[in-house]
Amino acid sequence: MRLILLCHLLSLIPLSAWAAVLAIDYGSDWTKASLMAPGVPFDVLLNKDSKRKIQSSVGWKKSDRLFGTDAYNLASRFPSDSFSSVKLLQGAPYDSDAADFYKTISTAEIVQTDRKTVGFKQSDGTEWSVEELTAMEFAYVKHLAEGVAEEPVTDVIVTVPPYYTQFERDAVVDAIEIAGMRTLALIHDGTAVAVNYAMTRTFAKPEYHVIFDAGASSIRATVAQFSTTGDATQINVAGVGYDRTVGGTELDRRLRELLIEAFSAKHKQDIRGNARGMARLWKEAGRVKAILSANSDAFAAVESVIDEVDFKAKVTRASFESRCADLKDKFAQPILDAIKSAGLTLDDITSVIMTGGSMRTPMIQAAVKAAVGADKLAYNVNADESAVLGAGLYGASLSRQFKTKNIKVSDINAHDVQATYFAAATSPNVKPRTITTLVYPSNSKLGSKKTMTFKRKEDFSIYLDYKNQVAPGFPSRMLEAELTGVQAAIANLTERGAVDAVVKATVTLSDSGFVAVKDAVAYGEVKDDSITGASSSSDADAVTAEQEGTESDAPSASPSAAATGATLPETIPLNITTKFPVLSPMSVDEKKKARTRLRMMDTEEAAKNRREEARNTFEAYLYRLRDLLDDETDDTPFMKCSQASERLALQEQLDKAFDWLHEYSDYAETSQFLDQRSILEVLEKPIIHRYQEIEAFPQALNNSQMWNWSTRLFLTEAKTNLTAEEETDTPSKWTWDELSALEKTLKDHESWLAEWVERQKSVPANQDPVIETAEMKARAKVLEQHLQKLWKRKAPPKARKTKTSAPATESSAPPPKATTPTEEEEPVPEQDAGQQEPIQPTPDKHDEL
């Protein structure tokens, strides 16, 4: 994997061929995004309120869908229609601890989907999967990015915690696809911060740093080694640590418990069963927590918590920290776990880089300081934005369209992954034994592949599992890869002379952390006694050497390369069918259905927005027109250019339009607003046209007079030159006929202009003009083109003198006459001696309307 810092775009690639890259740091509480696009400064995207982060929420106010803070604030009024912290349930089974925890923090109703994952139900009964709600948030960010890039944005990279399981990663990718985008990669958030940290630094010697990320959903730590060789910087992730049970959300939950207890003690009421009240206290808990990060106490105040009862209470930092005392040892433990995972000690660590919003909480800072020492704490990256900026730079490198600083990244997976399969049956009545092989131990590098060898003659399945429980309630089994066509393939190889043919299956661990069985073949080596066989044996050795981490349920049976004669490796592809026996990602059909569902919603909202825009612009137009009619000042352009009968007709139609607006606007279609406006615009158009003509007339007249003056100046000079050239028998650019034709065009234009300008002087401002500026420009253009045609004429070549051996006599042929000049035009006009370029004159003053 390679990363690069954007310096400039590759100059050889046209802008139309460039694709923008969107990076999303999707958090439980907040979402940040950055955009890498041609001609756009690389920075964090702003939302519609010009904020640099977006609340991770989507909600409905009746039929209006809202995002960000607007959606989050809906929870206090419509608790069943506002959905926040959806990230906590990505890929989670309905009966998992994650789902149970979510019920304690949110007023939204969760349901079980057909895939046994978590879904949400609105107050009107509409159900949404976690992937669909996440996709809505991604699509909203996509819309913001396209507004900045001014082009479609389809490629995206999203940050995920390093502990994310295959189920959670599938949920993220499914949401990206439903949102209409393509996944470039998933990147661990700690790794993204490491990229951002390395962008402006070089390392004289290898350094180990811990990226400590205290987020809303969890606390995690990443140990990264930084080194610089030449112009390349290498980032090697060496270890990770995490705790899913602590984070900003858990702190909010405990602080809300303090508020609930204070409310119950004061008002003797149980608020837990009131969804609106619980939502209001949840919002207040977040506000109070932020205050307590900088102060020793804070006052909580919520109006109408329940039954019009207002709530006020003082909360101290000491009481809050006391409520979280059991978490104290957990705050810094991920750091120690990550260092141990990397095989290092605290002395090997240069610094602990602090990131994440919850990092600002004093008790978390104190716990980290006590664990690693104050001298190791570093605050040299943006705690909120470093991950999304690092992800954006990483995504830009994957697009291969941006020239960047050379940074190489090597990341790891956090979980042990094992393969389980049944040994070949020894007899029909004996149950085959189960074999388990650790394929990818924790800390295995992403982007790896391993080949497993099986001595099989019939179809069989490989099961990929997590060795240990990755999260309470999550399954261990990820997938089943069924290999078919084995019997026929082995028989085919045996017929060709292969001895002890085997099955080889390649298990991959992708850069984005997905495990899969990507390739399976029947493999055998066939003896080659031909003359060219000697060169084939090295090929067989190369194929064997490629296989990394070979595993077998029986001793390898590959023929020895040292046997008599060379051998040729032969393979026959096998069919692989991937199944998800426990918890499946969304199928292609399910994603298509969800995508169609969201598109229909987008289409409906776009139509609704167009209707609202048409209504608003129509209403604004009515009030503007009313102001014009009510203003009885005689010197306004509207009054000068309008007639009394026109104003009366406008007033009558305006009254009808206001009556229609008040009676039918709530039910009218977009086209009806446009039609109503069109009726008024037809009446107003003649008045606007007169005013526009009065405004444009001076410039049009100035332009016409300029070309008259320039043409007359040109004719004067051209006639003088032509006369002189005839006297010296020099070839000329023009003929008298051509100059006469230009002079006729000039006189026709001057005559027409003088006549109609004089007529226009007597036309009142509230009458239609007798001469249109458009016609003035068109007639001036005819004169301009005629003049330019002669002006750009190339000078004719001079006549060459004929060399003769005897002096010329009276009987000698006369000298050749000058030919008529051609009408070719020069690419760039050049100045000839004796000829001047048309001068831009200052026209005489004229009467204006």
Secondary structure, DSSP 8 states (H G I E B T S, - for coil): -EE----EE-TTS-GGG---EEEEEE-SSEEEEEEEETTEEEEE---TTS-SSEESEEEEETTEEEEHHHHHHGGGT-TTSEEE-GGGGTT-BTTSHHHHHHHHH--SEEEE-TTSBEEEE-TTS-EEEHHHHHHHHHHHHHHHHHHHHTS---EEEEEE-TT--HHHHHHHHHHHHHTT-EEEEEEEHHHHHHHHHHTT---SS-EEEEEEEE-SS-EEEEEEEEEEETTEEEEEEEEEEEETT-SHHHHHHHHHHHHHHHHHHHH----TT-HHHHHHHHHHHHHHHHHHTTSSEEEEEEEEEETTEEEEEEEEHHHHHHHTGGGHHHHSHHHHHHHHHTT--GGGEEEEEEESGGGGSHHHHHHHHHHH-GGGEE--S-TTTHHHHHHHHHHHHHHT-EE--EEEEE-B-SS-EEEEEE---SSTTS---EEEEEEE-TT-BTTEEEEEEE--SS-EEEEEEESS-SSTT--SEEEEEEEE-HHHHHHHHHHTT-SS-EEEEEEEE-TTS-EEEEEEEEEEEEEE-SGGGGGTHHHHHHHHHH--S--BSS------TTSSSEEEEEEEE-EEEEE-SSS----HHHHHHHHHHHHHHHHHHHHHHHHHHHHHHHHHHHHHHHHHHH---TTSHHHHH--HHHHHHHHHHHHHHHHHHHHHTTT--HHHHHHHHHHHHHHHHHHHHHHHHHHHHHHHHHHHHHHHHHHHHHHHHHHHHHHHHHHTT---S--HHHHHHHHHHHHHHHHHHHHHHHHHHTS-TTS--SS-HHHHHHHHHHHHHHHHHHHTB-----------SS---TTS------------B-SS----TT---------------
